[in-house]
Amino acid sequence: MKEKIFSQFQNMIETTMVVGDLFSDSMTNAAERMSKTLLTGGTIFACGEKSGTLIAKLLCDYLTAGFEIERPGFPALNIHDLCHQNIHQDRYSAVLNIHARSNDLLVIASAGDNDPSLIKVVESGIEKGMSVVLLSGANDDRLIDSIGYTDVHISVANFTGHLSLLAQFQIVQCLCSLVDDKIIGGS
């Protein structure tokens, strides 16, 4: 039993090291875009499916309530919360079409497998002229192909199961810390 516990924590430590090493440039780019969006009066919209729903909610919670420092909230909306009772495939893109503007930013957290709802919301965001930050999972080739070449893509496809969720969790925490630092001055 102790070996299993040690193995679990060892895998999480290794994941943390890989996330910090592999994604530092893309996290910097994503945080710069997020900060620019907020500083120019834009809103950050986030959405995900499966475990990505938790990641999108966490991002919005950190942005609106603060992450490591006490500060005024930043405008961020979790698209899933705005349409959670609607099961239609276009539910996320419909919300985006109503509320988003071209100076807003869309963050997508995918658990993998090219979710059609996420592809549609990315397409809607691009049609509106929004920037996109994509946290993709395994088998997300069509979702990845739907973002623009100037958008930010961070793939956790090399991590399996709970480790991909852990990687996205750590990425969101790092992004929020970087945004706080850029806008407020950090802790």
C-alpha positions, 0 to 999 in steps of 0.5 A: 500500500505504501508503495502505491502511495509513494508512486502516486506522489512521485508521478505528481512531482514528475508531472509538476516538473515537466509542466514547468519545463515544457510549458513555460513559454506557452504559459508566458504567452497565455498570461500576456494575452490574458493580461492584455485582454483584462487591461483593455477592458475585455472579459475572459470566457472559459469553458470545458467538458468533462474534467475540463469543466472543473478547470474552466470553473477554477480559472474563473474563480481565481480570476474573479476572486483572486488567487494568491493576493487579495484584489478586485475581481477581474471580469471572467465568465464560465460559459458552462455556468451560463448554460449548464441546463442546456444540452444542445451541442451549440450551447457554448457558442450560443452564449459566446455569440450573445455575450462576447466581443472581439477584445475578449479572450476564450480559454478552452480546457479539454479533457480530450477526444475532440468534443464537438461543443468545444470545437463549435465554441472555438469556431464562434470565438474566432468568428468574433475575432477573439483570441483563444488559449487552448489547454488540449488533451489526448486525441484533440487533433480537430480541436487543435486545428480549429484554433488560429495560428496566433492563438496559444496552445498548451497540450497535456496529451502526454499525460495520462488520466488524472495526471493530465487534470493535474497538469491543467490545474497547475497551468491554471494556477500558474496563469492566474499567478502571472496575470496577478503579477502583471496587473497588480504586481503579484505577492 
